[in-house]
Amino acid sequence: MKPLKRLMDENKLSQEQLSKILYDCLKYYLSEEELEIFILEYYMKKEEKINKRLQV
């Protein structure tokens, strides 16, 4: 089982709750600029994956 999925299941967390926890952790360790870059890169990679699937 994937670690985040297991964390959600074991602690009965919703996707929104887990997202908030992860965001707070990242915000603690990264500057605002680094956090913004991290989020943008995440969504760019996600978009690339979606585009690849649509091309097949």
Summary of the structure (lengths in Angstrom):
residues: 56
radius of gyration: 14.1
end to end distance: 27.5
largest distance: 39.5
contacts: 106
relative contact order: 0.07
helix: 86%
strand: 0%
